[in-house]
Amino acid sequence: MAANGARGEVAALLAGSERRLCLTLGALAEIETGLGVDGLSGLAERMRTLSALDLMTVLAALLRGGEERALADQLDRAGVDPREAAEAVAKAFAAAAG
């Protein structure tokens, strides 16, 4: 499963498998809603102090953006390492910025 860089997708190792993540407009809206923020400035501020639950919310939205709905919908049972999750989120946001 290759990530489409032209679309802004990134590949990340999560729970032993390579997965696609993508910061789509839908994922961004889902993240804003899930974190209870309004707009990019509020999101940027909130991303500095994510709780574990916040990290799962963001990761699930990015997985859905990368069309990895099955993992996103069962993320709480998937056994994703917190460091892997944080690295995957950072990688997806870096790809969107750049």
N, C-alpha and C positions, 0 to 999 in steps of 0.2 A: 504494500500500500504506500504509494509515493505521495508526498505532499506537493501540492501545486503552488509553487512560490509566486507565480504570477497572480494568483488569487489571494495571496497573503497567508496561505496555510503553512504550518510548520509541523514537523514530525517530532514526537517526544516519546520516550520510553516510560510507560505507566503500567504498573502491575505486571511487568514482564513482557509486555507487548508494545510494539510501536503503534502510536495513535496519531491521528491528525487533529490539530487544533486550528481555529481560525477566528479572528476577531471581526465578525460580520456586524452589520448594523443591528441585526436581530439579537446577536449575542451581547452587544453593547447595551441595548435596551433592557435585556434580561438582567444583566449585571447591575445596571442602575436601579432597577426595580428591586432586585434581590438584596442589594446593600442599602436601599432606602436613601439614595442620593439623587440629586437633580442636576444634570449637566456634567460636562467634562471636568470642570474645576472641582466640583464636589467629589467626583469619582477619584480624581488624582489625590486629593487629600485623604480620602478614605482608604485608598490602596496602600498608604504608608503604614497603616495599623490594622491589618487584616487578622481576624481571629481564624481559628481552624474551620469554623462553619462558613465564614466569609470566603475562605480559600476554596472550599468545596463548591460554593455557589458560583464563584468566578470560573473555576475549572470546568464545572458542568456546562456552563454557558459556552465556553470556548470549544468544548468537545462537540456540543450540538452544532456550533458554527462550522466545525470541521466534518460534520455528518457522521459523528460517532455517538449517535443517540443511545444505543444499547448500553454503552459504558456510562454515559452521562446520567441515564435514568437509574442506574444501580451503583452509583459511585460510592455510596456509604458501605456497600458490601464488597467492593472490588479489591480492597487491600492495597490501595495506592500509598506509597511512601510519601510522607509530608514533604521531604526534600525534593523528590521527583515532581510533586505537584507544584511546588513553588517555582522550580526551574522551568517547568512547562508553561506556567502562566507568564513568567518573565519573558520567555522566548517568544510567545505569541504576541505579547504587547510590543516587544522590540521589532518583530517583523512588520507589525501594523504601522509602526512609527517610521520605518525606514526604507 
